[in-house]
Amino acid sequence: MVYYSIIPGDVIFEEEREEMDLVELTIEGVTMVVNRTEVNKGEVVKVISSNPEDYINSTYKPGAILEFAPQT
């Protein structure tokens, strides 16, 4: 669906947004943004890398669930 409006999408779809606990992690040399779902688990939101091979690694694809050491 395409929605054209002068009102920003943030305002229109505000109720559909959920709170995300985003953290930036580096695992095995790959930097990524993870939505923390538990203390030591999270869902990959995006990969931040200059290495193209990091983007095709299915372990770190967006939506993948990772376990990591909790950060303080």
PDB file with one MODEL, atoms N, CA, C and O in Angstrom:
MODEL        1
ATOM      1  N   MET A   1       0.846  -1.172   0.000  1.00  0.00           N
ATOM      2  CA  MET A   1       0.000   0.000   0.000  1.00  0.00           C
ATOM      3  C   MET A   1       0.891   1.235   0.000  1.00  0.00           C
ATOM      4  O   MET A   1       1.868   1.303   0.746  1.00  0.00           O
ATOM      5  N   VAL A   2       0.562   2.181  -0.814  1.00  0.00           N
ATOM      6  CA  VAL A   2       1.281   3.453  -0.876  1.00  0.00           C
ATOM      7  C   VAL A   2       0.388   4.510  -0.255  1.00  0.00           C
ATOM      8  O   VAL A   2      -0.801   4.599  -0.561  1.00  0.00           O
ATOM      9  N   TYR A   3       0.979   5.308   0.622  1.00  0.00           N
ATOM     10  CA  TYR A   3       0.223   6.334   1.320  1.00  0.00           C
ATOM     11  C   TYR A   3       0.914   7.670   1.099  1.00  0.00           C
ATOM     12  O   TYR A   3       2.050   7.849   1.537  1.00  0.00           O
ATOM     13  N   TYR A   4       0.257   8.612   0.432  1.00  0.00           N
ATOM     14  CA  TYR A   4       0.802   9.932   0.167  1.00  0.00           C
ATOM     15  C   TYR A   4       0.160  10.931   1.112  1.00  0.00           C
ATOM     16  O   TYR A   4      -1.064  11.040   1.175  1.00  0.00           O
ATOM     17  N   SER A   5       0.997  11.667   1.852  1.00  0.00           N
ATOM     18  CA  SER A   5       0.461  12.641   2.796  1.00  0.00           C
ATOM     19  C   SER A   5       1.548  13.631   3.174  1.00  0.00           C
ATOM     20  O   SER A   5       2.736  13.325   3.074  1.00  0.00           O
ATOM     21  N   ILE A   6       1.144  14.811   3.606  1.00  0.00           N
ATOM     22  CA  ILE A   6       2.114  15.781   4.120  1.00  0.00           C
ATOM     23  C   ILE A   6       2.403  15.519   5.592  1.00  0.00           C
ATOM     24  O   ILE A   6       3.330  16.092   6.164  1.00  0.00           O
ATOM     25  N   ILE A   7       1.602  14.649   6.200  1.00  0.00           N
ATOM     26  CA  ILE A   7       1.801  14.287   7.609  1.00  0.00           C
ATOM     27  C   ILE A   7       2.860  13.188   7.665  1.00  0.00           C
ATOM     28  O   ILE A   7       2.750  12.192   6.949  1.00  0.00           O
ATOM     29  N   PRO A   8       3.897  13.356   8.514  1.00  0.00           N
ATOM     30  CA  PRO A   8       4.944  12.330   8.594  1.00  0.00           C
ATOM     31  C   PRO A   8       4.383  10.968   9.002  1.00  0.00           C
ATOM     32  O   PRO A   8       3.437  10.880   9.784  1.00  0.00           O
ATOM     33  N   GLY A   9       4.974   9.929   8.465  1.00  0.00           N
ATOM     34  CA  GLY A   9       4.536   8.568   8.754  1.00  0.00           C
ATOM     35  C   GLY A   9       4.630   8.224  10.228  1.00  0.00           C
ATOM     36  O   GLY A   9       3.845   7.416  10.725  1.00  0.00           O
ATOM     37  N   ASP A  10       5.595   8.833  10.946  1.00  0.00           N
ATOM     38  CA  ASP A  10       5.740   8.583  12.383  1.00  0.00           C
ATOM     39  C   ASP A  10       4.472   8.943  13.133  1.00  0.00           C
ATOM     40  O   ASP A  10       4.074   8.246  14.067  1.00  0.00           O
ATOM     41  N   VAL A  11       3.837  10.034  12.723  1.00  0.00           N
ATOM     42  CA  VAL A  11       2.635  10.506  13.408  1.00  0.00           C
ATOM     43  C   VAL A  11       1.442   9.613  13.055  1.00  0.00           C
ATOM     44  O   VAL A  11       0.646   9.259  13.925  1.00  0.00           O
ATOM     45  N   ILE A  12       1.327   9.259  11.795  1.00  0.00           N
ATOM     46  CA  ILE A  12       0.187   8.473  11.346  1.00  0.00           C
ATOM     47  C   ILE A  12       0.210   7.069  11.939  1.00  0.00           C
ATOM     48  O   ILE A  12      -0.816   6.569  12.401  1.00  0.00           O
ATOM     49  N   PHE A  13       1.362   6.442  11.927  1.00  0.00           N
ATOM     50  CA  PHE A  13       1.472   5.060  12.359  1.00  0.00           C
ATOM     51  C   PHE A  13       2.084   4.934  13.747  1.00  0.00           C
ATOM     52  O   PHE A  13       2.719   3.925  14.054  1.00  0.00           O
ATOM     53  N   GLU A  14       1.904   5.938  14.582  1.00  0.00           N
ATOM     54  CA  GLU A  14       2.510   5.968  15.909  1.00  0.00           C
ATOM     55  C   GLU A  14       2.082   4.782  16.770  1.00  0.00           C
ATOM     56  O   GLU A  14       2.906   4.219  17.490  1.00  0.00           O
ATOM     57  N   GLU A  15       0.825   4.397  16.709  1.00  0.00           N
ATOM     58  CA  GLU A  15       0.360   3.309  17.557  1.00  0.00           C
ATOM     59  C   GLU A  15       0.937   1.960  17.135  1.00  0.00           C
ATOM     60  O   GLU A  15       0.969   1.031  17.942  1.00  0.00           O
ATOM     61  N   GLU A  16       1.396   1.832  15.883  1.00  0.00           N
ATOM     62  CA  GLU A  16       1.935   0.574  15.410  1.00  0.00           C
ATOM     63  C   GLU A  16       3.392   0.370  15.802  1.00  0.00           C
ATOM     64  O   GLU A  16       3.923  -0.735  15.689  1.00  0.00           O
ATOM     65  N   ARG A  17       4.033   1.432  16.259  1.00  0.00           N
ATOM     66  CA  ARG A  17       5.440   1.318  16.651  1.00  0.00           C
ATOM     67  C   ARG A  17       5.559   0.593  17.969  1.00  0.00           C
ATOM     68  O   ARG A  17       4.725   0.762  18.859  1.00  0.00           O
ATOM     69  N   GLU A  18       6.582  -0.204  18.094  1.00  0.00           N
ATOM     70  CA  GLU A  18       6.852  -0.864  19.363  1.00  0.00           C
ATOM     71  C   GLU A  18       8.211  -0.368  19.860  1.00  0.00           C
ATOM     72  O   GLU A  18       9.082   0.007  19.074  1.00  0.00           O
ATOM     73  N   GLU A  19       8.362  -0.376  21.151  1.00  0.00           N
ATOM     74  CA  GLU A  19       9.626   0.056  21.732  1.00  0.00           C
ATOM     75  C   GLU A  19      10.715  -0.950  21.400  1.00  0.00           C
ATOM     76  O   GLU A  19      10.518  -2.159  21.517  1.00  0.00           O
ATOM     77  N   MET A  20      11.854  -0.441  20.988  1.00  0.00           N
ATOM     78  CA  MET A  20      12.978  -1.312  20.666  1.00  0.00           C
ATOM     79  C   MET A  20      14.147  -0.936  21.557  1.00  0.00           C
ATOM     80  O   MET A  20      14.414   0.245  21.780  1.00  0.00           O
ATOM     81  N   ASP A  21      14.833  -1.927  22.059  1.00  0.00           N
ATOM     82  CA  ASP A  21      16.030  -1.731  22.876  1.00  0.00           C
ATOM     83  C   ASP A  21      17.222  -2.019  21.972  1.00  0.00           C
ATOM     84  O   ASP A  21      17.763  -3.124  21.984  1.00  0.00           O
ATOM     85  N   LEU A  22      17.632  -1.017  21.182  1.00  0.00           N
ATOM     86  CA  LEU A  22      18.682  -1.209  20.197  1.00  0.00           C
ATOM     87  C   LEU A  22      20.058  -1.048  20.820  1.00  0.00           C
ATOM     88  O   LEU A  22      20.314  -0.106  21.571  1.00  0.00           O
ATOM     89  N   VAL A  23      20.938  -1.989  20.494  1.00  0.00           N
ATOM     90  CA  VAL A  23      22.335  -1.927  20.929  1.00  0.00           C
ATOM     91  C   VAL A  23      23.210  -2.226  19.718  1.00  0.00           C
ATOM     92  O   VAL A  23      22.838  -3.009  18.844  1.00  0.00           O
ATOM     93  N   GLU A  24      24.378  -1.590  19.683  1.00  0.00           N
ATOM     94  CA  GLU A  24      25.342  -1.852  18.628  1.00  0.00           C
ATOM     95  C   GLU A  24      26.370  -2.838  19.166  1.00  0.00           C
ATOM     96  O   GLU A  24      27.014  -2.580  20.183  1.00  0.00           O
ATOM     97  N   LEU A  25      26.519  -3.958  18.488  1.00  0.00           N
ATOM     98  CA  LEU A  25      27.421  -5.017  18.923  1.00  0.00           C
ATOM     99  C   LEU A  25      28.426  -5.343  17.840  1.00  0.00           C
ATOM    100  O   LEU A  25      28.165  -5.149  16.652  1.00  0.00           O
ATOM    101  N   THR A  26      29.580  -5.842  18.259  1.00  0.00           N
ATOM    102  CA  THR A  26      30.553  -6.401  17.321  1.00  0.00           C
ATOM    103  C   THR A  26      30.774  -7.852  17.725  1.00  0.00           C
ATOM    104  O   THR A  26      31.287  -8.136  18.808  1.00  0.00           O
ATOM    105  N   ILE A  27      30.385  -8.760  16.848  1.00  0.00           N
ATOM    106  CA  ILE A  27      30.534 -10.193  17.091  1.00  0.00           C
ATOM    107  C   ILE A  27      31.379 -10.757  15.953  1.00  0.00           C
ATOM    108  O   ILE A  27      31.041 -10.607  14.779  1.00  0.00           O
ATOM    109  N   GLU A  28      32.473 -11.402  16.316  1.00  0.00           N
ATOM    110  CA  GLU A  28      33.402 -11.988  15.341  1.00  0.00           C
ATOM    111  C   GLU A  28      33.811 -10.977  14.281  1.00  0.00           C
ATOM    112  O   GLU A  28      33.938 -11.327  13.108  1.00  0.00           O
ATOM    113  N   GLY A  29      34.019  -9.731  14.681  1.00  0.00           N
ATOM    114  CA  GLY A  29      34.477  -8.691  13.767  1.00  0.00           C
ATOM    115  C   GLY A  29      33.385  -8.042  12.937  1.00  0.00           C
ATOM    116  O   GLY A  29      33.672  -7.155  12.134  1.00  0.00           O
ATOM    117  N   VAL A  30      32.136  -8.463  13.112  1.00  0.00           N
ATOM    118  CA  VAL A  30      31.018  -7.901  12.351  1.00  0.00           C
ATOM    119  C   VAL A  30      30.224  -6.983  13.273  1.00  0.00           C
ATOM    120  O   VAL A  30      29.706  -7.423  14.299  1.00  0.00           O
ATOM    121  N   THR A  31      30.128  -5.708  12.906  1.00  0.00           N
ATOM    122  CA  THR A  31      29.351  -4.747  13.690  1.00  0.00           C
ATOM    123  C   THR A  31      27.917  -4.762  13.192  1.00  0.00           C
ATOM    124  O   THR A  31      27.659  -4.765  11.988  1.00  0.00           O
ATOM    125  N   MET A  32      26.981  -4.772  14.150  1.00  0.00           N
ATOM    126  CA  MET A  32      25.570  -4.823  13.782  1.00  0.00           C
ATOM    127  C   MET A  32      24.721  -4.138  14.850  1.00  0.00           C
ATOM    128  O   MET A  32      25.155  -3.957  15.988  1.00  0.00           O
ATOM    129  N   VAL A  33      23.520  -3.767  14.465  1.00  0.00           N
ATOM    130  CA  VAL A  33      22.541  -3.217  15.395  1.00  0.00           C
ATOM    131  C   VAL A  33      21.580  -4.339  15.734  1.00  0.00           C
ATOM    132  O   VAL A  33      21.027  -4.993  14.850  1.00  0.00           O
ATOM    133  N   VAL A  34      21.387  -4.554  17.047  1.00  0.00           N
ATOM    134  CA  VAL A  34      20.560  -5.659  17.523  1.00  0.00           C
ATOM    135  C   VAL A  34      19.467  -5.113  18.426  1.00  0.00           C
ATOM    136  O   VAL A  34      19.722  -4.260  19.277  1.00  0.00           O
ATOM    137  N   ASN A  35      18.248  -5.607  18.239  1.00  0.00           N
ATOM    138  CA  ASN A  35      17.131  -5.282  19.116  1.00  0.00           C
ATOM    139  C   ASN A  35      17.148  -6.316  20.237  1.00  0.00           C
ATOM    140  O   ASN A  35      16.813  -7.480  20.017  1.00  0.00           O
ATOM    141  N   ARG A  36      17.539  -5.891  21.438  1.00  0.00           N
ATOM    142  CA  ARG A  36      17.668  -6.828  22.549  1.00  0.00           C
ATOM    143  C   ARG A  36      16.281  -7.259  23.013  1.00  0.00           C
ATOM    144  O   ARG A  36      15.451  -6.427  23.380  1.00  0.00           O
ATOM    145  N   THR A  37      16.039  -8.574  22.992  1.00  0.00           N
ATOM    146  CA  THR A  37      14.757  -9.125  23.428  1.00  0.00           C
ATOM    147  C   THR A  37      14.855  -9.703  24.829  1.00  0.00           C
ATOM    148  O   THR A  37      13.869  -9.716  25.566  1.00  0.00           O
ATOM    149  N   GLU A  38      16.030 -10.180  25.199  1.00  0.00           N
ATOM    150  CA  GLU A  38      16.303 -10.674  26.541  1.00  0.00           C
ATOM    151  C   GLU A  38      17.669 -10.139  26.948  1.00  0.00           C
ATOM    152  O   GLU A  38      18.307  -9.413  26.185  1.00  0.00           O
ATOM    153  N   VAL A  39      18.115 -10.492  28.135  1.00  0.00           N
ATOM    154  CA  VAL A  39      19.403  -9.994  28.616  1.00  0.00           C
ATOM    155  C   VAL A  39      20.538 -10.415  27.697  1.00  0.00           C
ATOM    156  O   VAL A  39      21.440  -9.621  27.426  1.00  0.00           O
ATOM    157  N   ASN A  40      20.508 -11.649  27.214  1.00  0.00           N
ATOM    158  CA  ASN A  40      21.605 -12.140  26.386  1.00  0.00           C
ATOM    159  C   ASN A  40      21.168 -12.608  24.996  1.00  0.00           C
ATOM    160  O   ASN A  40      21.891 -13.361  24.344  1.00  0.00           O
ATOM    161  N   LYS A  41      19.998 -12.170  24.538  1.00  0.00           N
ATOM    162  CA  LYS A  41      19.507 -12.532  23.212  1.00  0.00           C
ATOM    163  C   LYS A  41      18.970 -11.298  22.505  1.00  0.00           C
ATOM    164  O   LYS A  41      18.524 -10.343  23.141  1.00  0.00           O
ATOM    165  N   GLY A  42      19.021 -11.336  21.188  1.00  0.00           N
ATOM    166  CA  GLY A  42      18.481 -10.227  20.426  1.00  0.00           C
ATOM    167  C   GLY A  42      18.294 -10.585  18.966  1.00  0.00           C
ATOM    168  O   GLY A  42      18.800 -11.599  18.486  1.00  0.00           O
ATOM    169  N   GLU A  43      17.562  -9.737  18.272  1.00  0.00           N
ATOM    170  CA  GLU A  43      17.271  -9.923  16.861  1.00  0.00           C
ATOM    171  C   GLU A  43      18.081  -8.916  16.058  1.00  0.00           C
ATOM    172  O   GLU A  43      18.083  -7.727  16.377  1.00  0.00           O
ATOM    173  N   VAL A  44      18.767  -9.377  15.022  1.00  0.00           N
ATOM    174  CA  VAL A  44      19.574  -8.493  14.189  1.00  0.00           C
ATOM    175  C   VAL A  44      18.654  -7.554  13.419  1.00  0.00           C
ATOM    176  O   VAL A  44      17.724  -7.993  12.743  1.00  0.00           O
ATOM    177  N   VAL A  45      18.928  -6.246  13.532  1.00  0.00           N
ATOM    178  CA  VAL A  45      18.157  -5.247  12.793  1.00  0.00           C
ATOM    179  C   VAL A  45      18.893  -4.881  11.508  1.00  0.00           C
ATOM    180  O   VAL A  45      18.288  -4.839  10.436  1.00  0.00           O
ATOM    181  N   LYS A  46      20.209  -4.611  11.611  1.00  0.00           N
ATOM    182  CA  LYS A  46      20.999  -4.314  10.417  1.00  0.00           C
ATOM    183  C   LYS A  46      22.469  -4.585  10.682  1.00  0.00           C
ATOM    184  O   LYS A  46      22.934  -4.569  11.822  1.00  0.00           O
ATOM    185  N   VAL A  47      23.183  -4.833   9.599  1.00  0.00           N
ATOM    186  CA  VAL A  47      24.622  -5.074   9.648  1.00  0.00           C
ATOM    187  C   VAL A  47      25.314  -3.794   9.198  1.00  0.00           C
ATOM    188  O   VAL A  47      24.889  -3.151   8.238  1.00  0.00           O
ATOM    189  N   ILE A  48      26.392  -3.429   9.904  1.00  0.00           N
ATOM    190  CA  ILE A  48      27.168  -2.242   9.559  1.00  0.00           C
ATOM    191  C   ILE A  48      28.584  -2.718   9.261  1.00  0.00           C
ATOM    192  O   ILE A  48      29.353  -2.995  10.181  1.00  0.00           O
ATOM    193  N   SER A  49      28.929  -2.814   7.991  1.00  0.00           N
ATOM    194  CA  SER A  49      30.236  -3.348   7.627  1.00  0.00           C
ATOM    195  C   SER A  49      30.646  -2.855   6.246  1.00  0.00           C
ATOM    196  O   SER A  49      29.803  -2.544   5.405  1.00  0.00           O
ATOM    197  N   SER A  50      31.951  -2.790   6.029  1.00  0.00           N
ATOM    198  CA  SER A  50      32.462  -2.443   4.704  1.00  0.00           C
ATOM    199  C   SER A  50      32.840  -3.704   3.932  1.00  0.00           C
ATOM    200  O   SER A  50      33.250  -3.626   2.774  1.00  0.00           O
ATOM    201  N   ASN A  51      32.703  -4.865   4.572  1.00  0.00           N
ATOM    202  CA  ASN A  51      33.021  -6.135   3.940  1.00  0.00           C
ATOM    203  C   ASN A  51      31.744  -6.747   3.352  1.00  0.00           C
ATOM    204  O   ASN A  51      30.832  -7.088   4.106  1.00  0.00           O
ATOM    205  N   PRO A  52      31.659  -6.891   2.036  1.00  0.00           N
ATOM    206  CA  PRO A  52      30.436  -7.441   1.421  1.00  0.00           C
ATOM    207  C   PRO A  52      30.096  -8.854   1.893  1.00  0.00           C
ATOM    208  O   PRO A  52      28.923  -9.229   1.899  1.00  0.00           O
ATOM    209  N   GLU A  53      31.082  -9.634   2.283  1.00  0.00           N
ATOM    210  CA  GLU A  53      30.821 -11.000   2.729  1.00  0.00           C
ATOM    211  C   GLU A  53      30.022 -11.036   4.031  1.00  0.00           C
ATOM    212  O   GLU A  53      29.323 -12.013   4.300  1.00  0.00           O
ATOM    213  N   ASP A  54      30.118  -9.982   4.837  1.00  0.00           N
ATOM    214  CA  ASP A  54      29.346  -9.932   6.081  1.00  0.00           C
ATOM    215  C   ASP A  54      27.854  -9.855   5.805  1.00  0.00           C
ATOM    216  O   ASP A  54      27.052 -10.332   6.608  1.00  0.00           O
ATOM    217  N   TYR A  55      27.469  -9.257   4.672  1.00  0.00           N
ATOM    218  CA  TYR A  55      26.053  -9.100   4.350  1.00  0.00           C
ATOM    219  C   TYR A  55      25.424 -10.384   3.825  1.00  0.00           C
ATOM    220  O   TYR A  55      24.207 -10.549   3.902  1.00  0.00           O
ATOM    221  N   ILE A  56      26.236 -11.296   3.292  1.00  0.00           N
ATOM    222  CA  ILE A  56      25.679 -12.554   2.776  1.00  0.00           C
ATOM    223  C   ILE A  56      25.816 -13.689   3.783  1.00  0.00           C
ATOM    224  O   ILE A  56      25.398 -14.813   3.507  1.00  0.00           O
ATOM    225  N   ASN A  57      26.390 -13.412   4.936  1.00  0.00           N
ATOM    226  CA  ASN A  57      26.502 -14.409   5.997  1.00  0.00           C
ATOM    227  C   ASN A  57      25.124 -14.589   6.633  1.00  0.00           C
ATOM    228  O   ASN A  57      24.605 -13.663   7.255  1.00  0.00           O
ATOM    229  N   SER A  58      24.532 -15.767   6.482  1.00  0.00           N
ATOM    230  CA  SER A  58      23.167 -15.995   6.972  1.00  0.00           C
ATOM    231  C   SER A  58      23.070 -15.955   8.501  1.00  0.00           C
ATOM    232  O   SER A  58      21.977 -15.802   9.045  1.00  0.00           O
ATOM    233  N   THR A  59      24.191 -16.089   9.188  1.00  0.00           N
ATOM    234  CA  THR A  59      24.177 -16.020  10.649  1.00  0.00           C
ATOM    235  C   THR A  59      23.794 -14.633  11.133  1.00  0.00           C
ATOM    236  O   THR A  59      23.170 -14.496  12.185  1.00  0.00           O
ATOM    237  N   TYR A  60      24.162 -13.592  10.373  1.00  0.00           N
ATOM    238  CA  TYR A  60      23.939 -12.214  10.792  1.00  0.00           C
ATOM    239  C   TYR A  60      22.895 -11.493   9.936  1.00  0.00           C
ATOM    240  O   TYR A  60      22.870 -10.262   9.915  1.00  0.00           O
ATOM    241  N   LYS A  61      22.051 -12.218   9.246  1.00  0.00           N
ATOM    242  CA  LYS A  61      21.034 -11.562   8.420  1.00  0.00           C
ATOM    243  C   LYS A  61      19.974 -10.908   9.309  1.00  0.00           C
ATOM    244  O   LYS A  61      19.713 -11.401  10.406  1.00  0.00           O
ATOM    245  N   PRO A  62      19.359  -9.812   8.863  1.00  0.00           N
ATOM    246  CA  PRO A  62      18.305  -9.180   9.656  1.00  0.00           C
ATOM    247  C   PRO A  62      17.185 -10.166   9.968  1.00  0.00           C
ATOM    248  O   PRO A  62      16.705 -10.891   9.097  1.00  0.00           O
ATOM    249  N   GLY A  63      16.789 -10.170  11.225  1.00  0.00           N
ATOM    250  CA  GLY A  63      15.759 -11.086  11.690  1.00  0.00           C
ATOM    251  C   GLY A  63      16.328 -12.300  12.404  1.00  0.00           C
ATOM    252  O   GLY A  63      15.602 -13.013  13.097  1.00  0.00           O
ATOM    253  N   ALA A  64      17.632 -12.540  12.238  1.00  0.00           N
ATOM    254  CA  ALA A  64      18.267 -13.684  12.906  1.00  0.00           C
ATOM    255  C   ALA A  64      18.360 -13.413  14.410  1.00  0.00           C
ATOM    256  O   ALA A  64      18.606 -12.281  14.827  1.00  0.00           O
ATOM    257  N   ILE A  65      18.166 -14.441  15.207  1.00  0.00           N
ATOM    258  CA  ILE A  65      18.267 -14.332  16.664  1.00  0.00           C
ATOM    259  C   ILE A  65      19.676 -14.737  17.085  1.00  0.00           C
ATOM    260  O   ILE A  65      20.163 -15.803  16.709  1.00  0.00           O
ATOM    261  N   LEU A  66      20.324 -13.880  17.864  1.00  0.00           N
ATOM    262  CA  LEU A  66      21.685 -14.130  18.338  1.00  0.00           C
ATOM    263  C   LEU A  66      21.725 -14.200  19.840  1.00  0.00           C
ATOM    264  O   LEU A  66      20.920 -13.572  20.526  1.00  0.00           O
ATOM    265  N   GLU A  67      22.676 -14.976  20.355  1.00  0.00           N
ATOM    266  CA  GLU A  67      22.985 -14.955  21.783  1.00  0.00           C
ATOM    267  C   GLU A  67      24.316 -14.250  21.934  1.00  0.00           C
ATOM    268  O   GLU A  67      25.234 -14.481  21.147  1.00  0.00           O
ATOM    269  N   PHE A  68      24.432 -13.394  22.935  1.00  0.00           N
ATOM    270  CA  PHE A  68      25.652 -12.641  23.148  1.00  0.00           C
ATOM    271  C   PHE A  68      25.840 -12.402  24.640  1.00  0.00           C
ATOM    272  O   PHE A  68      24.911 -12.576  25.429  1.00  0.00           O
ATOM    273  N   ALA A  69      27.035 -12.005  25.012  1.00  0.00           N
ATOM    274  CA  ALA A  69      27.326 -11.688  26.416  1.00  0.00           C
ATOM    275  C   ALA A  69      26.685 -10.342  26.735  1.00  0.00           C
ATOM    276  O   ALA A  69      26.825  -9.405  25.948  1.00  0.00           O
ATOM    277  N   PRO A  70      25.988 -10.216  27.858  1.00  0.00           N
ATOM    278  CA  PRO A  70      25.363  -8.946  28.208  1.00  0.00           C
ATOM    279  C   PRO A  70      26.401  -7.839  28.386  1.00  0.00           C
ATOM    280  O   PRO A  70      27.490  -8.068  28.915  1.00  0.00           O
ATOM    281  N   GLN A  71      26.042  -6.634  27.934  1.00  0.00           N
ATOM    282  CA  GLN A  71      26.920  -5.484  28.076  1.00  0.00           C
ATOM    283  C   GLN A  71      26.432  -4.618  29.212  1.00  0.00           C
ATOM    284  O   GLN A  71      25.231  -4.506  29.458  1.00  0.00           O
ATOM    285  N   THR A  72      27.375  -4.008  29.900  1.00  0.00           N
ATOM    286  CA  THR A  72      26.990  -3.101  30.983  1.00  0.00           C
ATOM    287  C   THR A  72      27.213  -1.679  30.598  1.00  0.00           C
ATOM    288  O   THR A  72      26.943  -0.775  31.390  1.00  0.00           O
TER     289      THR A  72
ENDMDL
END
